[in-house]
Amino acid sequence: MIYEIALLPVHKERIERFKRAFADVEPLLKRATGYGGHMLAQGIETPQVLNLIVRWRSLEDHKGFEASEDHQVFMAGLEEYFSEEPTVYHIEGGSFAN
């Protein structure tokens, strides 16, 4: 299992509209092969940066989604809100320890 961490810088005055737009395209993410859940969270110190954390079965599954038409539509629904290019990276891991 891997996690995709995407730092999404959004124009400050467009944050609420971005959240609504994300809800509109969210089903495209949820139906992707290998998708295992996600969280969209607003930064505390940097509220104009939203953090998207997606659990994937494998890096290949995430790359498959990125190459898909669903991903193109997903990004097209969000890109107008970005103040700069998002940063995306991956980590390996299981569940949170108790």
C-alpha positions in Angstrom: 0.0 0.0 0.0 1.2 3.5 -0.8 0.0 7.0 -0.1 -0.1 9.8 -2.6 0.4 13.2 -1.0 -0.6 16.1 -3.1 -0.1 19.7 -1.9 -2.7 21.8 -3.7 -2.0 25.6 -3.5 -5.4 27.4 -4.1 -6.1 31.1 -4.6 -7.2 32.3 -1.1 -10.4 33.8 -2.4 -11.3 30.5 -4.2 -10.9 28.0 -1.4 -14.6 27.4 -0.8 -15.3 27.1 -4.6 -12.4 24.7 -4.9 -13.9 22.4 -2.2 -17.3 22.4 -4.0 -15.5 21.6 -7.3 -13.5 18.8 -5.6 -16.8 17.3 -4.4 -18.0 17.3 -8.0 -15.0 15.4 -9.4 -14.5 13.2 -6.3 -16.4 10.2 -7.8 -13.8 10.0 -10.6 -11.1 9.4 -8.0 -13.2 6.9 -6.0 -13.8 4.6 -8.9 -10.2 4.4 -9.9 -8.6 0.9 -9.9 -6.6 0.5 -6.7 -8.2 3.4 -4.9 -8.3 2.8 -1.1 -9.6 6.0 0.3 -8.7 9.6 0.6 -8.7 12.7 2.8 -8.8 16.4 1.7 -7.6 18.6 4.5 -6.8 22.3 4.7 -3.5 23.4 6.2 -3.6 25.1 9.5 -0.4 27.2 9.1 -1.0 27.5 5.4 -4.8 27.5 4.9 -4.4 28.3 1.2 -2.7 24.9 0.7 -5.1 21.9 0.7 -3.6 18.5 1.3 -5.0 15.5 -0.6 -3.9 12.2 0.7 -4.9 9.2 -1.3 -4.3 5.5 -0.4 -3.5 3.4 -3.4 -2.9 -0.4 -3.6 0.3 0.4 -5.6 2.2 3.1 -7.3 1.2 1.5 -10.7 -2.5 2.0 -9.8 -1.9 5.7 -9.2 0.1 6.0 -12.4 -2.8 4.3 -14.2 -5.2 6.8 -12.8 -3.0 9.7 -13.9 -2.9 8.3 -17.4 -6.7 7.9 -17.6 -9.4 10.1 -19.1 -11.0 10.2 -15.7 -7.9 11.9 -14.3 -8.0 14.5 -17.2 -11.6 15.3 -16.3 -10.7 15.3 -12.6 -7.9 17.8 -13.1 -9.8 20.0 -15.5 -12.4 20.5 -12.8 -9.8 21.8 -10.4 -7.0 23.5 -12.2 -8.6 26.9 -12.5 -8.4 27.2 -8.7 -4.6 26.5 -8.3 -2.4 29.4 -7.6 0.6 27.4 -8.7 1.5 23.9 -9.8 0.6 21.2 -7.2 3.4 19.1 -5.6 2.8 15.4 -5.6 4.9 12.7 -3.9 4.4 9.1 -2.6 5.2 7.3 0.6 5.0 3.6 1.6 3.2 2.5 4.7 0.4 0.7 6.3 -2.1 2.0 8.8 -1.5 4.4 11.6 -0.2 2.9 14.8 -2.3 3.1 18.0 
